[in-house]
């Protein structure tokens, strides 16, 4: 959230011509790199917590879930952290999935 606000301020300062373009571009690049690094860290920690929960028996691991997690780990290895986090943290609503399929 903090990085998103900084991106917004950077954009505001650029459009108000308070911050020169080349500096605004550097700041934006740095903020986006920090954002990507934070997503990578969050994925790593989330998978650690899930693996520990499976080994300690807090969460039941069936074959379908194991395959799903393997797919998510593959996405993480490709660097698609946003997709992984979306899949892990956005609750799935069956009625919403049905509406999306109907469109």
C-alpha positions as CSV (number, residue, x, y, z in Angstrom):
1,X,0.0,0.0,0.0
2,X,2.8,2.3,0.9
3,X,4.5,1.7,-2.5
4,X,1.3,2.4,-4.3
5,X,0.9,5.8,-2.6
6,X,4.5,6.7,-3.5
7,X,3.8,5.8,-7.1
8,X,0.7,8.1,-6.9
9,X,2.8,10.9,-5.5
10,X,5.4,10.4,-8.1
11,X,2.8,10.7,-10.8
12,X,1.3,13.8,-9.2
13,X,4.7,15.5,-9.0
14,X,5.4,14.6,-12.6
15,X,2.1,15.9,-14.0
16,X,2.4,19.1,-11.9
17,X,5.9,19.5,-13.5
18,X,7.4,19.7,-10.0
19,X,9.6,16.7,-10.7
20,X,11.5,16.5,-14.0
21,X,10.7,13.5,-16.2
22,X,14.0,11.7,-15.9
23,X,13.9,11.8,-12.1
24,X,10.2,10.7,-12.1
25,X,11.1,7.8,-14.4
26,X,14.0,6.8,-12.1
27,X,11.7,6.9,-9.0
28,X,9.0,5.0,-10.8
29,X,11.5,2.3,-11.9
30,X,12.8,2.0,-8.4
31,X,9.3,1.8,-6.9
32,X,8.2,-0.9,-9.4
33,X,11.3,-2.9,-8.6
34,X,10.6,-2.7,-4.9
35,X,7.0,-3.7,-5.6
36,X,8.2,-6.8,-7.5
37,X,10.6,-7.8,-4.8
38,X,7.9,-7.5,-2.2
39,X,5.6,-9.8,-4.3
40,X,8.5,-12.3,-4.6
41,X,9.1,-12.2,-0.8
42,X,5.4,-12.6,-0.1
43,X,5.1,-15.6,-2.4
44,X,8.1,-17.3,-0.7
45,X,6.8,-16.7,2.8
46,X,3.3,-17.9,1.9
47,X,4.6,-21.2,0.4
48,X,6.8,-21.7,3.5
49,X,3.7,-21.3,5.7
50,X,1.6,-23.6,3.5
51,X,4.3,-26.3,3.4
52,X,4.7,-26.2,7.2
53,X,0.9,-26.4,7.7
54,X,0.8,-29.4,5.4
55,X,3.7,-31.2,7.2
56,X,2.2,-30.5,10.7
57,X,-1.2,-31.6,9.6
58,X,-3.0,-28.3,10.1
59,X,-4.2,-28.4,6.5
60,X,-5.1,-31.7,4.7
61,X,-3.1,-32.2,1.5
62,X,-4.9,-34.2,-1.1
63,X,-3.7,-35.1,-4.6
64,X,-5.7,-32.3,-6.3
65,X,-4.3,-29.7,-3.8
66,X,-0.8,-30.9,-4.3
67,X,-1.1,-30.6,-8.1
68,X,-2.6,-27.1,-7.7
69,X,0.3,-26.1,-5.5
70,X,2.8,-27.5,-8.0
71,X,1.2,-25.4,-10.7
72,X,1.5,-22.3,-8.5
73,X,5.2,-23.1,-7.7
74,X,5.8,-23.3,-11.5
75,X,4.2,-19.9,-11.9
76,X,6.4,-18.6,-9.1
77,X,9.5,-20.0,-10.8
78,X,8.5,-18.1,-14.0
79,X,8.3,-14.9,-12.0
80,X,4.6,-14.5,-12.2
81,X,4.2,-13.5,-8.6
82,X,1.1,-11.4,-9.1
83,X,-0.8,-14.3,-10.5
84,X,0.3,-16.6,-7.7
85,X,-0.7,-14.1,-5.0
86,X,-4.1,-13.5,-6.8
87,X,-4.7,-17.3,-6.8
88,X,-3.7,-17.7,-3.1
89,X,-5.3,-14.6,-1.6
90,X,-8.4,-13.8,-3.6
91,X,-11.3,-16.0,-2.4
92,X,-13.0,-18.0,-5.1
93,X,-16.7,-17.5,-5.4
94,X,-18.4,-20.4,-7.4
95,X,-21.3,-18.2,-8.5
96,X,-18.8,-15.5,-9.8
97,X,-16.8,-18.2,-11.7
98,X,-20.1,-19.4,-13.3
99,X,-20.9,-15.8,-14.4
100,X,-17.4,-15.4,-15.9
101,X,-17.8,-18.6,-17.9
102,X,-21.2,-17.7,-19.2
103,X,-19.8,-14.4,-20.7
